[in-house]
Amino acid sequence: MNVITPDQRRAAAEAGNAPVELADPQTGDSFVLARADVFRRMRELLEDREDRLEHEAWATLARRARGGWAADNPY
């Protein structure tokens, strides 16, 4: 596990529960420093959302398939 620098610790303390955006001047990449418990909650929410979207997509496909079958097979 990496250890945060004193500057990162100070920025995190000042931000409270908000994430801290960090820039790598050598690569130009941006990073976000967040407390682990906040990151875990965010990840759970995103995974739950992905699961819900996948379920909704399958339900939509099933409705379309039933509708198509019903149109081709009138009783």
C-alpha positions in Angstrom: 0.0 0.0 0.0 1.2 3.5 -0.9 1.5 6.2 1.8 0.1 9.6 1.2 2.4 12.7 1.3 2.0 15.4 3.9 0.6 17.7 1.2 -2.0 15.1 0.2 -2.9 14.6 3.9 -3.4 18.4 4.3 -5.5 18.6 1.2 -7.6 15.7 2.3 -8.1 17.2 5.7 -9.2 20.5 4.2 -11.6 18.8 1.8 -13.3 16.8 4.6 -15.5 14.2 2.9 -15.0 15.7 -0.6 -12.5 14.1 -3.0 -9.3 15.8 -3.8 -8.2 16.1 -7.4 -4.5 15.6 -8.0 -2.5 16.3 -11.1 0.7 14.6 -12.3 2.8 17.4 -13.8 5.0 14.9 -15.7 2.1 13.1 -17.5 -0.7 15.5 -17.3 -2.9 12.8 -15.8 -5.5 13.7 -13.1 -6.2 11.5 -10.1 -8.8 11.6 -7.4 -7.9 11.1 -3.8 -10.9 9.9 -1.7 -11.2 8.2 1.6 -11.5 4.4 1.2 -14.9 4.2 2.8 -16.3 6.9 0.5 -14.7 5.1 -2.5 -16.3 1.8 -1.5 -19.7 3.4 -1.1 -19.4 5.0 -4.6 -18.3 1.7 -6.1 -21.3 -0.1 -4.6 -23.7 2.5 -5.9 -22.2 2.2 -9.4 -22.3 -1.5 -9.3 -25.9 -1.4 -8.2 -26.7 1.0 -11.0 -25.0 -1.2 -13.6 -27.0 -4.2 -12.3 -30.2 -2.3 -12.5 -29.5 -1.0 -16.0 -28.6 -4.6 -17.2 -31.9 -5.9 -15.7 -33.9 -3.1 -17.4 -32.2 -3.9 -20.7 -33.1 -7.6 -20.5 -36.6 -6.7 -19.5 -37.0 -4.4 -22.5 -35.7 -7.1 -24.8 -38.1 -9.6 -23.3 -41.1 -7.2 -23.8 -40.1 -6.6 -27.4 -39.7 -10.4 -28.0 -43.2 -11.1 -26.5 -44.7 -8.2 -28.6 -43.1 -9.6 -31.8 -44.3 -13.1 -31.0 -47.8 -11.9 -30.3 -47.9 -9.9 -33.5 -46.8 -13.0 -35.5 -49.1 -15.4 -33.6 -52.6 -14.0 -33.1 -54.7 -16.3 -31.1 
